[in-house]
Amino acid sequence: MRACKYCTHTNREGMFFCEECGRRLGVSDALASLPTKQLDIEGDNLNIRSTWGTARFEHNSAIILHVRDAAEPLIISPHDRVVIGRVDASSERTPDVDLTPYKALEFGVSRIHASIERDDETLVITDLGSANGTHLNGQRLTPEQPRVLRDGDEIHFGKMIVHVYFKTT
């Protein structure tokens, strides 16, 4: 059995990360990589709702991502592809849109969680094999299979809730 230096939880032999707090076992560096927190989403009520927003996305438009409980929305002007996730100091890969300031780790957002891409006059969202999944209007996305994104859609990155709006600039 190995005791975690941070929370003193006793972990099973052979574990690399603390089962209680998620910190790397046997590493003294405070910047050690934290694994993506696995969430229990089976019992979570993901409200299914249908949207009737437009799927048409003009070339001079911007995406407004409104994270629930955030004071200010994120405004993105996508070129071809935008990767959404959270920054981790120990990872070489960084997302184009960093959700770390919005408690991404606590909500179960992966480092490289999902992408939004232009497809002619529409946008598509793709889960990139995230640990806790991506839900579009209550339906879990199959990893690596794009789905059309519409104005007014609700996305769950893990348990983080984000509303999407299109704005012509």
Backbone bond lengths (Angstrom), bond angles and torsions (degrees), N, CA, C in turn:
res aa  C-N    CA-C-N  psi(-1)  N-CA   C-N-CA  omega(-1)  CA-C   N-CA-C  phi
1 M - - - 1.442 - - 1.531 109.10 -
2 R 1.344 116.02 140.46 1.465 121.69 179.75 1.520 109.09 -119.80
3 A 1.325 116.12 129.15 1.460 121.26 178.22 1.528 109.13 -90.58
4 C 1.323 116.26 135.86 1.461 122.34 177.36 1.525 108.81 -74.11
5 K 1.345 116.42 134.16 1.467 121.34 179.14 1.521 112.15 -67.99
6 Y 1.334 117.11 -24.64 1.451 121.31 -173.26 1.535 113.20 -90.03
7 C 1.327 116.72 -45.21 1.469 119.14 -175.81 1.527 112.93 -117.94
8 T 1.327 117.94 -3.33 1.477 126.67 178.95 1.527 113.90 65.99
9 H 1.315 117.39 11.74 1.471 119.99 176.88 1.528 109.35 -64.75
10 T 1.320 117.01 138.20 1.461 121.73 177.86 1.522 108.47 -87.10
11 N 1.335 115.94 119.63 1.463 122.76 -176.79 1.515 110.66 -106.24
12 R 1.319 115.45 155.39 1.460 121.07 177.04 1.529 110.25 -65.72
13 E 1.295 117.08 150.08 1.463 122.55 177.94 1.528 108.88 -62.07
14 G 1.325 116.19 139.32 1.461 121.56 178.51 1.523 113.95 93.71
15 M 1.325 117.99 -6.43 1.466 121.34 178.99 1.530 109.10 -77.47
16 F 1.334 117.08 138.75 1.454 122.39 178.20 1.528 111.37 -94.63
17 F 1.345 116.49 -27.02 1.455 121.76 -179.74 1.520 109.18 -123.81
18 C 1.321 116.23 146.40 1.460 122.20 178.97 1.523 109.12 -63.72
19 E 1.322 116.19 131.00 1.455 120.98 -179.92 1.529 111.94 -70.77
20 E 1.325 117.52 -19.47 1.466 122.18 -178.48 1.526 112.54 -91.64
21 C 1.345 117.53 -54.90 1.472 120.16 -173.84 1.532 113.52 -105.86
22 G 1.334 118.16 -12.53 1.463 120.88 177.18 1.512 115.13 86.51
23 R 1.322 118.52 -1.35 1.476 121.14 -179.69 1.520 110.00 -72.71
24 R 1.332 114.62 151.31 1.463 121.53 179.16 1.525 108.67 -69.55
25 L 1.326 116.89 130.90 1.457 122.14 -179.82 1.520 110.32 -82.62
26 G 1.309 116.53 138.70 1.456 121.75 176.26 1.505 114.08 79.76
27 V 1.332 119.02 11.29 1.455 122.59 179.77 1.522 107.96 -118.05
28 S 1.308 116.44 128.68 1.458 119.39 -178.84 1.518 112.50 -91.22
29 D 1.324 117.93 -15.04 1.455 121.55 -178.18 1.531 110.51 -67.67
30 A 1.310 117.34 125.17 1.459 121.93 -178.63 1.525 112.03 -66.57
31 L 1.330 117.71 -18.89 1.458 120.68 -179.70 1.520 112.86 -94.84
32 A 1.323 116.98 17.54 1.463 120.35 179.46 1.523 109.35 -58.10
33 S 1.301 116.54 143.83 1.453 122.13 -176.31 1.525 111.10 -65.36
34 L 1.321 115.66 133.28 1.450 121.16 175.10 1.516 108.39 -97.20
35 P 1.319 117.28 135.29 1.459 118.25 176.76 1.523 109.30 -72.12
36 T 1.310 116.81 160.01 1.448 120.42 175.88 1.514 108.39 -66.74
37 K 1.317 116.71 128.17 1.453 122.38 -178.22 1.521 109.20 -65.83
38 Q 1.326 117.27 126.77 1.453 121.77 177.10 1.518 108.19 -81.76
39 L 1.321 117.25 125.91 1.447 122.15 -177.18 1.516 110.81 -105.44
40 D 1.311 115.91 150.68 1.452 121.45 174.61 1.521 107.10 -88.08
41 I 1.334 116.72 96.63 1.459 119.42 -177.68 1.521 112.09 -103.49
42 E 1.329 117.52 -0.93 1.455 119.89 179.13 1.521 111.01 -63.37
43 G 1.330 117.01 -42.98 1.453 120.82 -178.78 1.514 112.94 -86.00
44 D 1.323 116.85 -2.98 1.454 120.68 -177.52 1.519 109.39 -77.86
45 N 1.308 116.72 137.94 1.456 121.43 -179.92 1.522 109.07 -90.34
46 L 1.314 116.84 101.66 1.455 121.31 176.82 1.529 106.62 -92.63
47 N 1.311 114.86 102.92 1.453 119.73 -175.92 1.517 110.68 -63.19
48 I 1.317 114.95 122.08 1.461 120.20 178.50 1.520 107.50 -88.46
49 R 1.320 115.15 129.00 1.451 119.64 178.52 1.521 107.91 -141.44
50 S 1.291 115.84 146.66 1.460 118.52 176.98 1.517 108.57 -95.03
51 T 1.308 114.65 147.29 1.456 118.94 178.97 1.511 108.76 -118.67
52 W 1.312 114.64 153.22 1.447 119.67 -179.87 1.517 110.45 -123.80
53 G 1.336 116.70 16.19 1.453 120.99 178.82 1.519 111.47 -66.92
54 T 1.289 115.51 160.40 1.462 120.56 -179.11 1.530 111.05 -70.67
55 A 1.309 115.78 147.41 1.456 121.54 173.90 1.531 109.97 -95.84
56 R 1.331 116.57 -10.20 1.470 120.83 -178.07 1.531 109.83 -72.45
57 F 1.326 115.07 126.60 1.457 121.46 -179.65 1.519 108.01 -125.12
58 E 1.321 115.76 108.97 1.465 121.98 -177.60 1.535 110.64 -69.18
59 H 1.320 117.14 156.92 1.463 121.50 -179.33 1.524 112.86 -66.85
60 N 1.323 117.92 -25.19 1.465 120.51 179.49 1.536 111.63 -98.46
61 S 1.320 117.02 18.41 1.460 121.50 -178.62 1.524 111.82 -92.81
62 A 1.335 114.93 162.52 1.458 122.53 175.87 1.526 108.12 -124.39
63 I 1.312 115.18 156.98 1.463 121.67 175.88 1.523 106.87 -100.30
64 I 1.322 116.15 131.56 1.459 120.78 173.92 1.517 106.55 -108.67
65 L 1.337 116.00 119.30 1.468 122.07 177.24 1.524 107.09 -105.50
66 H 1.320 115.88 114.25 1.462 120.06 178.86 1.526 108.62 -105.23
67 V 1.334 115.52 105.06 1.462 121.52 178.64 1.519 107.35 -76.84
68 R 1.334 116.63 130.54 1.463 120.53 -179.14 1.523 110.58 -54.70
69 D 1.322 116.65 134.78 1.463 126.18 179.34 1.526 113.91 71.87
70 A 1.318 118.74 5.99 1.469 120.92 176.81 1.524 108.75 -88.03
71 A 1.326 116.21 144.64 1.465 121.16 -178.29 1.527 111.77 -70.18
72 E 1.323 116.05 -42.81 1.466 120.92 -176.49 1.526 110.45 -122.07
73 P 1.336 117.51 141.11 1.463 119.60 176.80 1.528 111.43 -78.56
74 L 1.312 115.60 162.24 1.465 122.00 172.85 1.521 107.22 -91.85
75 I 1.321 116.87 134.42 1.460 121.16 177.69 1.521 107.60 -114.72
76 I 1.325 115.47 123.54 1.461 121.61 -175.59 1.520 109.12 -122.30
77 S 1.310 115.98 132.96 1.465 121.58 171.95 1.523 106.79 -107.26
78 P 1.324 117.03 92.56 1.464 119.55 -174.08 1.516 112.69 -72.19
79 H 1.309 114.96 140.58 1.463 120.15 174.80 1.519 106.96 -91.82
80 D 1.303 118.01 -88.01 1.452 120.89 176.93 1.526 111.03 -108.75
81 R 1.349 115.87 -48.58 1.467 120.57 -175.52 1.526 109.33 -144.09
82 V 1.330 116.36 135.85 1.453 123.18 177.74 1.528 107.68 -124.38
83 V 1.338 116.61 124.70 1.463 121.41 178.83 1.526 108.36 -97.34
84 I 1.335 115.65 132.76 1.459 122.53 -177.98 1.527 108.75 -112.86
85 G 1.341 116.05 136.85 1.457 120.56 178.95 1.514 110.45 -179.40
86 R 1.335 115.45 -148.42 1.460 120.42 178.11 1.519 109.33 -134.76
87 V 1.308 116.18 149.02 1.458 121.83 -179.49 1.523 108.86 -82.25
88 D 1.328 115.83 139.76 1.457 122.96 174.94 1.522 106.16 -130.96
89 A 1.328 117.25 124.34 1.468 122.18 -175.42 1.522 112.73 -57.81
90 S 1.317 117.76 -26.85 1.461 119.60 -176.77 1.528 113.21 -92.39
91 S 1.331 117.83 -0.59 1.459 121.39 -178.18 1.523 109.92 -104.74
92 E 1.318 115.72 138.79 1.465 120.81 177.93 1.521 111.61 -76.49
93 R 1.332 117.38 -29.68 1.463 121.34 -178.98 1.519 109.86 -84.02
94 T 1.307 116.16 132.52 1.452 120.72 177.56 1.525 109.31 -126.89
95 P 1.323 117.03 143.31 1.466 119.89 178.32 1.527 110.76 -77.08
96 D 1.321 115.65 160.34 1.462 120.82 175.08 1.526 110.45 -73.29
97 V 1.333 116.15 -35.16 1.460 122.44 177.98 1.524 107.32 -115.27
98 D 1.329 116.31 114.01 1.462 122.66 -177.18 1.525 110.29 -95.31
99 L 1.338 116.60 117.11 1.458 121.52 179.65 1.530 112.28 -95.11
100 T 1.332 117.86 8.19 1.466 121.70 -179.52 1.532 112.67 -54.73
101 P 1.337 120.02 -43.42 1.472 119.49 -179.58 1.532 114.06 -62.62
102 Y 1.318 117.58 -12.52 1.461 122.19 -178.19 1.534 111.63 -104.67
103 K 1.336 116.85 27.91 1.474 123.85 179.43 1.533 111.80 64.23
104 A 1.316 116.27 41.23 1.461 121.55 -176.82 1.524 112.66 -59.27
105 L 1.326 118.03 -40.86 1.466 120.62 -179.35 1.522 110.51 -62.36
106 E 1.333 117.11 -44.75 1.468 121.10 -179.71 1.520 112.29 -65.69
107 F 1.340 116.96 -31.43 1.456 120.84 -179.34 1.537 113.01 -86.44
108 G 1.330 117.36 -1.00 1.463 119.88 176.97 1.514 114.98 81.72
109 V 1.333 117.13 27.68 1.467 120.75 177.20 1.523 108.33 -80.88
110 S 1.314 117.02 131.33 1.460 122.07 178.80 1.524 110.76 -76.92
111 R 1.326 115.74 163.31 1.467 120.60 179.05 1.525 110.56 -59.88
112 I 1.309 116.69 -47.47 1.463 123.52 174.99 1.522 105.11 -119.89
113 H 1.325 116.77 94.69 1.469 121.44 -167.64 1.534 112.99 -95.00
114 A 1.330 116.20 -54.98 1.473 120.55 -175.72 1.525 109.51 -150.99
115 S 1.317 115.02 168.82 1.470 119.22 175.99 1.520 109.45 -133.32
116 I 1.333 114.69 153.15 1.458 121.83 172.38 1.523 106.14 -121.17
117 E 1.347 115.71 127.18 1.461 120.89 -176.63 1.522 110.62 -127.89
118 R 1.321 114.77 149.34 1.464 120.97 172.06 1.528 108.54 -77.52
119 D 1.310 115.10 138.43 1.463 121.61 176.17 1.530 105.99 -138.34
120 D 1.327 116.70 92.58 1.463 123.21 -172.75 1.528 109.32 57.70
121 E 1.334 118.04 -112.27 1.465 121.18 -178.04 1.524 112.14 -106.15
122 T 1.319 117.15 21.88 1.463 121.27 177.32 1.516 109.43 -131.57
123 L 1.325 114.97 170.60 1.462 122.09 172.65 1.517 107.92 -115.25
124 V 1.332 115.25 146.30 1.461 119.93 174.05 1.520 108.54 -125.20
125 I 1.332 115.70 145.22 1.457 122.29 176.68 1.527 107.81 -111.69
126 T 1.328 115.58 140.09 1.463 121.45 -179.08 1.512 108.84 -134.50
127 D 1.332 116.28 129.27 1.465 120.29 171.82 1.524 106.62 -75.43
128 L 1.328 116.66 134.01 1.468 121.32 -175.85 1.529 111.99 -101.30
129 G 1.331 116.63 35.70 1.457 121.04 179.00 1.517 112.02 79.99
130 S 1.320 117.22 34.05 1.470 122.25 -177.58 1.528 111.07 -64.21
131 A 1.330 115.59 155.21 1.467 121.27 -178.03 1.518 112.62 -66.87
132 N 1.331 117.82 -38.42 1.465 121.33 -174.96 1.521 113.76 -111.25
133 G 1.306 117.54 6.95 1.450 121.86 173.30 1.519 115.08 79.98
134 T 1.321 113.65 164.63 1.458 123.55 176.06 1.516 106.86 -123.70
135 H 1.329 116.17 131.86 1.463 121.41 177.76 1.520 108.82 -115.72
136 L 1.308 116.02 135.25 1.462 122.33 176.67 1.521 107.02 -114.82
137 N 1.332 116.80 112.73 1.467 122.35 -178.03 1.524 112.21 51.70
138 G 1.339 115.28 41.50 1.458 121.02 175.32 1.514 115.28 88.86
139 Q 1.318 118.94 -6.68 1.462 121.10 -179.71 1.518 109.69 -106.70
140 R 1.339 115.47 127.47 1.457 119.90 -179.68 1.525 109.76 -69.25
141 L 1.323 115.91 133.12 1.461 121.04 178.52 1.517 110.01 -81.59
142 T 1.311 115.44 140.94 1.455 121.16 172.40 1.522 106.81 -77.52
143 P 1.353 117.80 129.14 1.466 119.37 -179.03 1.526 112.42 -54.29
144 E 1.326 114.64 140.34 1.466 124.19 176.36 1.533 113.80 67.22
145 Q 1.333 118.41 14.46 1.463 120.92 176.26 1.529 108.80 -117.36
146 P 1.331 118.25 109.36 1.463 121.91 -175.89 1.525 112.85 -66.52
147 R 1.336 115.02 146.54 1.470 122.70 175.16 1.526 108.03 -130.15
148 V 1.307 117.26 144.18 1.465 122.11 -179.38 1.524 109.36 -67.48
149 L 1.325 115.10 135.53 1.452 122.95 178.96 1.522 108.46 -102.70
150 R 1.337 116.23 134.93 1.465 121.19 -177.97 1.528 110.66 -119.61
151 D 1.307 114.99 155.58 1.457 121.78 175.01 1.533 108.52 -59.67
152 G 1.347 117.07 125.58 1.462 121.76 179.19 1.515 114.47 95.39
153 D 1.326 118.27 -1.18 1.467 120.78 -179.61 1.526 111.68 -65.39
154 E 1.331 114.73 155.52 1.463 121.60 175.21 1.525 108.01 -113.25
155 I 1.330 115.47 127.57 1.460 121.90 -179.94 1.528 108.68 -116.76
156 H 1.311 116.41 138.36 1.462 122.18 171.69 1.525 107.09 -112.45
157 F 1.328 116.25 116.26 1.464 121.78 171.53 1.523 104.09 -97.74
158 G 1.350 118.23 100.05 1.453 120.05 -168.68 1.523 106.48 64.40
159 K 1.352 116.91 -118.97 1.463 120.62 176.69 1.527 112.66 -106.50
160 M 1.322 117.22 6.53 1.463 120.72 176.83 1.529 108.56 -80.92
161 I 1.324 116.20 127.62 1.464 121.53 -178.06 1.523 109.54 -102.52
162 V 1.333 115.17 126.98 1.461 122.30 -177.51 1.525 108.55 -131.52
163 H 1.335 116.43 132.44 1.460 121.25 174.32 1.524 108.53 -102.58
164 V 1.326 115.38 139.52 1.460 122.08 -174.83 1.524 109.62 -111.69
165 Y 1.336 114.58 132.56 1.460 120.43 176.97 1.531 108.32 -133.60
166 F 1.335 115.48 147.33 1.460 120.76 175.98 1.528 108.01 -101.70
167 K 1.335 115.70 139.36 1.454 120.16 179.29 1.523 108.53 -134.89
168 T 1.322 115.99 126.50 1.459 120.65 176.47 1.521 108.12 -82.17
169 T 1.343 115.13 127.36 1.467 119.91 -177.38 1.506 112.14 -92.80
